[in-house]
């Protein structure tokens, strides 16, 4: 994974007359020790073909080949050779973890889970196995339900080599993108023993008036040398650049952060950025990201005092003329026992982004951001699919405050080893519209106040016109509550959501309001014959009544129960209906409604139903104003009589006061 650290390693040269296994193994082991993975693979493969299957060394060599492929992020080859090591009975349990990691990157999630569980059994103290299982399950879910971003390969810029770690800059005159590349016309024309590619240089491209990127150019020979340079970051004005440079000598390499200032259209001689207070520090300092004002810089380092391999650190300074302060670790919310790399500080909203293989993710490196909950507590958020994939995804940058930018990835289907991709949010359009209507008459209610309250902090309101109309635009990925209010009516509430929707949607929602002075029937409150215990089917309707009381906290109601006249004598009817009404009151009290807001009243058959518009619309033989008395019912045929008995058997509530104060 040489693009992650931009290592420059000592390159060994194999004498043509070296053929014996011991010498070949020594050369390969030395290359592996120096992180010359491509060179090591070639020699290990030669050695592997010369060893008998029964020799335990063969399993070790297969493991080392897989290990090298793992480090240059070629998961297909890594899985092949690590599996081969397992088949040859390689003894170190780590082979199951690394093979599972490769399988996850290859989207073989179920098989990867099996290997992670095997590693858990062998090394229960290492939580990487458990984390791997969770990552596989999460990746499957995210791939099935991607977020609403469009991803496009930046073909105008990418080459057949590695192009990665972009940085977008609007310097007030033009839009530019700076990035790292190992393309063949770089100044670092030697071959990297880790990847087999040329050393990287920093290139830039300018966006033309049509939004197309022009052919990239090497930015400056002052910056691009025969060593390796990459991961650029610039101040907002474009006058200062910070980047990684990796130097090598005799068996020695080190990566450090460089800085240079603009002189006219070129760059001044770069200087090493002195960020370490440790004497003779040999740690790597890579992937700088400077804030827009140049007073804060994030970077990755394996310096002492971190949480794992490479951590995100930062330094600050009071002005551009002063020295940087002592490095501070970004903390355990960001850093893990894995590697955290490629920080990006989005100055527009003061949010830190970074890449990690230590947090729960989809594959190799995933891109994360630091979010804050309602209490200001930070937590990490995976950007999920399609920005992240089971491959390595890293080096994000944004076009200022827009939800649009660029990142790099080695996902399948690219132009080269690593490619730069453009991402942008797919702009969906959501709207809700409808009428506010009287529940009984279904006539429009003018001048009602309709409020829209969203989980994203939205809180807006409108007033209905003479037709009771209202309308709102909605945001994506948001849960909403619609609330209508009008004097003389109970408040009405309705919930809608745009969360998870991938296409435009217009919601048609009519809000029905009930007059305070009208009895309101609670539909589908059911009892067994001659019993007053609530049946389970009644709970849905009673929960709606509960919500009405919550939405209207100042009302006091009478809860009434009515029977038809056939149940029995008058006393039995009234007693039964009283107990049924009390059962509803008890339900509401158990839900938390103050008992002083509720009165139970059983009317038996003494208050026949008076047909309203809603009931009349359901039954053609009934007219508005008909009273379902015994005499009226007996004048109907048997089928119609049974319908009227059912209508009379009802549970209602009416508002008796609007002045409840607890």
C-alpha positions, 0 to 999 in steps of 0.5 A, a space after each residue: 500500500 505504498 500510496 498510503 505512506 509514500 515510502 521510498 525504500 532501498 532497492 536491492 539488485 539480484 546478481 544473475 548467478 544467485 540461484 540457491 534457495 537459501 540465498 534467494 530466501 535471504 534476498 526475499 526476506 531482506 526485501 520484505 523487511 525493507 517493505 520492497 513488496 513487489 521485489 519480494 513477491 517475485 523472489 518468493 514465487 521463484 523460491 516457492 516453485 522450488 520447494 517440495 509440498 511436504 516442506 513446512 517452509 512452503 507454507 511460510 513462503 505462501 503466507 509471505 507472498 499473500 502478506 506482500 500482496 496485502 500490503 500493496 492492496 491486491 486482495 485477489 492475489 492476497 486471498 489466493 496465497 493466504 488460502 494456499 498457506 492455510 491449505 499447506 497448514 501454516 501455523 500462525 492464526 494471523 493467516 485467518 485474519 489476513 485472509 478474511 480481510 482480503 475476502 472482505 475486500 473481494 466481497 466474499 463476505 460470508 466466507 470472510 465471516 467464517 474465517 474471522 470466527 475461526 480467528 476469534 476461536 484461536 485468538 479470542 483476546 484480539 477483537 479484530 476478528 469480532 470487528 471483521 464480522 461486524 464489518 462484513 455484515 455492515 458492508 452487505 447492508 450498505 451495499 444494498 442500501 447506498 446513500 444518495 451520491 453519484 460517483 464518476 471516474 475523473 477520466 480526464 485526469 486519471 492515468 494507467 498508473 496511480 492517481 490519488 490524494 486530490 486537493 481542490 482549490 478555488 483561489 479566487 481566480 480559477 478552480 484547480 485540483 492538485 494530486 499525486 501521480 506515478 505516471 511515466 512523465 514524473 521526475 521520480 522516474 525510478 521504480 518503487 520496489 513496493 509497488 513496481 511503479 514510478 515514484 510519485 510527483 505532484 500534478 495539477 489541472 485547471 478547470 475550464 469554463 465548461 467544467 472540464 479538467 485540462 491535461 495535468 502538468 507537473 507543478 514545479 521542479 522545485 517541488 517534484 524531485 527524483 524522490 517521491 512527493 505527494 498528498 498536497 494541501 494548500 491554503 485558501 489563497 493558494 500561496 502556501 503548499 504542504 506535501 509529503 516527501 519521502 527520501 532514501 539513501 543507503 538502507 535508510 528512508 524517511 517520510 516528512 512534510 515539506 512546505 513552499 510558498 508561491 513566488 509569482 507563478 512558481 514555487 520557492 525552494 521547499 523547507 522541511 516542516 519541523 513538527 517534532 519535539 522528539 530528538 533525532 525523531 525517525 518517525 514518518 510524518 505524512 499526508 498534511 492538510 492545512 486549514 484555509 487560514 494556514 494556522 492549523 495542520 493535520 497529518 498522519 504519523 507513527 510517532 510515539 504516543 499514538 493508539 496504533 500504527 499511524 494516527 491523526 495528529 495536529 499542530 496549531 500556530 498563532 500566525 503564519 510567521 510563528 512556529 508550529 506548536 507541539 503535536 497533539 493526538 486527535 484522540 480515541 474517537 478518531 484513532 484506533 489500533 489500526 491506521 488512520 491516514 489522509 486527514 482532510 479538514 473542511 474549513 467551511 463547516 469545521 469538520 475533520 475527515 480521514 481514512 481508516 482501516 481500524 474502524 468498522 468499515 467495508 473493506 480496506 481503507 474507508 473514509 470517515 468524518 467526525 460528527 457531533 451529537 445533540 450534546 456536542 459529543 464527537 463520534 465517527 461516521 462512515 460515509 458508506 456506499 457508494 463513496 466507500 467500497 470493499 476496496 481502499 477509499 481515501 484522500 477526500 476533498 470538497 469543493 468548498 461548502 458544496 456537497 461535492 468533491 473528489 476522492 481516490 480509490 482502487 475499486 474495480 473498473 478504474 482506469 489505473 491502479 488508483 483513480 480519482 473519483 468525483 462525487 456529488 449528492 443527487 438532488 432529489 425533490 420532495 413536496 407535501 401538499 393537501 388540505 385541512 378539512 373538517 373530519 365530519 363535514 369534510 369541508 375545507 378549513 380556512 386560516 388554519 395554521 399548519 406547521 412542518 417540524 423536521 428531524 433536521 431542525 426544520 420548523 416552518 409554518 403556513 396558513 391555509 387559504 379559503 380552500 384549506 390548501 397548504 404546501 411545503 418543500 421537504 429535505 431528503 433523509 428527514 423525518 417530519 411531523 405536520 401539525 394543524 391548529 385552528 380555534 375551535 378544533 382539536 390539533 391534528 398531527 401527521 407523520 411523513 418521512 423522506 428517509 431512504 427515498 431514492 426518487 422524487 416524491 410528492 406527498 398528498 396529505 389531507 389533515 382532518 380536524 375535529 370540532 371541540 363541541 362534537 362527539 368524536 367516535 373512537 373507531 374499532 374499540 371492540 369487546 366480547 359479548 356482554 364483556 368489558 375487557 378490551 380486545 387486542 384489536 382495539 389497541 391501535 385505535 386507543 393509541 390514536 386517542 392517546 396521541 390526540 390527548 398528548 397533542 392537545 394537552 389542555 383538554 379534558 374529555 368524557 369517554 362514553 360507551 354506547 350499546 344497542 337496545 337489544 343487549 338486555 334491560 336498561 340497567 344491564 345496558 348502562 352497567 355494561 357500557 359504564 364498565 366498558 367506558 371505564 376500561 378505556 379510561 384505565 387504558 389511558 391512565 396506564 399510558 400516562 394520561 392524568 386521571 383528572 383529564 378523563 371521565 368515564 360515562 356509560 349511556 347504554 342505549 339511551 343516546 342513539 346515533 345521529 347520522 352525520 355526513 361521514 356515516 351517510 356517505 358510507 350507507 345509501 339508506 341513511 341520510 344526514 340527521 337520521 336518529 337511529 332509534 328503535 322505531 327507526 331501526 324497526 322500519 328497515 329490513 333485517 340487513 339494514 337493521 344489523 348495520 344500524 345496531 353496529 353503528 349504535 354500538 360505539 365508543 366516543 369522547 367529547 371535550 368538556 374543557 380546554 383549561 386543564 392545568 396540571 
